[in-house]
Amino acid sequence: MRSRTRWRVADQILSSLTVIGLSFVVARNAGTVPFGVFGLALLAAGFALGLARAMISDVFVIQFSDVLPRVRHQAAKEATGAAVVLGLGAGALCCLAALLMPGRELGLAVFAIGLALPALLVQDCFRFVFIAAGRPVLAITLGLACAVVQFTVVGLIASAGHDSMFPVTAGWGASALAVAALGCLMAGLTPSLRRAPLWFVLNRHLTVRASIEYVLGLGALYLAYCLIGAVVGLAAIGSLWAAQMFLVPAYVLITATVSLVRPGFDARAGRGENLVRPALLTGAGLAALTALWGLAVSVVPDAVGMHLTGPTWEGARTVLEPAVIGVVMLALAAGPGLALRSLGQKDGLRQVALMQALLLLGLAMLGADLHGVRGAAIGLVAAHLIGAVTMWVLFLTPGHRREGAPLRR
């Protein structure tokens, strides 16, 4: 399981770097508003992809890593079929939403993402299938193939100087379809749509909880970005996304650290050890490292920023400082979050996640209404700050700290 965890982390790092690399390519060749359109399309795809991982991919690794190959092969058909079904459902919603979008270009971009979602979800699911089967090299190979194809197709389209984001998003989707077909060949199977409903029925005890946790976490942040765009305009999404592009290494550090140290927290909790010190070291250490990275990004010369992101740099610079503080708050909350999960405090974590989701939506909208995109960014930071403080208070409350396993004094 430790080996699979490490490979999953490596795969997610590769996936994140691919998306951000594509974002830099598009940002350099698009204006602020077109990049906002692309950012909204990425948010829609990211939300669906995260939901698919919560409901299908992560569950597959948990349930079918240590089973007979023939059992895993059959389950892989069901899981990839479920990814297709989920992609079709989410894609249909995107296509319907595209009809209601203000502006032809935005509608076309969202429509293109809707068409691409089934392929995006399936090719991502195949990588988890390979990791569960103990064939991580195939997962990384498929991820690299995805990066090469997408960079080639999207790079060529973006550099052609199109004012519309439809060709870019359509090319991204076509690349995902080619990689999904490659995944089928490498795995020696095709997704089973007929047995896909069986996946959701048999694994609902895991999928429901995981999907709720995702929606209350990263899903709420994605929705907040969309609402900010509705209030301030598409250029605001472009500015926020451009700032996040520079902070991806910090997010990767947090995600990788949480995945890698969680087994240690679980082992300490099982032995009844006090988790205050490891929680403090993890949270404070991550916060310090992310703050250093944020400081380095904050002093990037304007000439370098313009070279990397083109005209979107001006908007990114406006919200960069609040974005840095936000990622530091996320890092600070990682320590108590790990400890509470190891102690079985899932109800408390859900309550904090629900509170933070409501704060993200409410404070972002309030800030956007009062002070535009920078006000929205400050509202997001306030929500992350309150969430981090609440997480620490919940963890340090004696009743919560003792529950789950007896603690040694």
C-alpha angles and dihedrals in degrees: 000000000000090000091049090048091054092049091047089053091049091049093049091049089053091047093049093047090050093054093045092046089053089048091055091049092051094041092056092053102038137065125246096267096044089050088051088055090051090047091054090050089051091050091054092048092044093051093051092044093051091048091051091052091050095047102033121005101046091041090052092054091048096046105034109032095097104037135101114290093242091052091049091047092055092045090050089058090052094045096049089044089053088051089054092049092048090047092050091050095046091042092053090052090051092050091050091046089051089065090059097044117114109242131028097248094053092048092050093049093050090045090053091051089050090056091047099049099086091054093042093053095044096050090049092049092053091061090058090047090057092047092051090050091055092250101116094154088067090051092052091044091054090047091051091047088052091051094048095047095045094046091049097047099037093040093054093046094045094047090053088076101242114174090205124075092209095089090047095050092041090052090049090053093047089052090052090051091053091049091047089055089050089052090054090053094047093048095042094228143092125222114264110224091179093060096037095097088056089062094058093044097049095042101038091114087068104027097055095051094043094049092050091051091049095048091050091048123035093000092062090051091052090050090049090055090052092050090049089054090051091053103037103021139259092289087068091060089049091052094047093046092047090054091049090053090067092049098052093104088058092050091047090051092053094046094046094047093049092050094046100045098040094088089055091053090049091050093050091048091049090054091049095245123156110261099196095096097047090044091051093046093048096045097041094042094051091044091053094048094046090047090054091050091047090051091052091050092047092060095049107133116248090240091059092045092051090049092052102040106015117210093353091072093083092059093041091054089055094061101027098099095051089045090054092051089049094055090047089055090051089052092049091053093051094081099056090037091059092045095049092049091050090050092053095251094144095137091055091048091051091051091052091046091051092049092048092047091055090046092050091053097040101042093042091053092045093049092046091051093049104037110007123235095343090051089050090052091050089050090054090050091051090053092050091047093052090046093052093048091047091050092054093045091050092049096046093049102108095227093056095040093057099044119100100031135014111264123223115229 
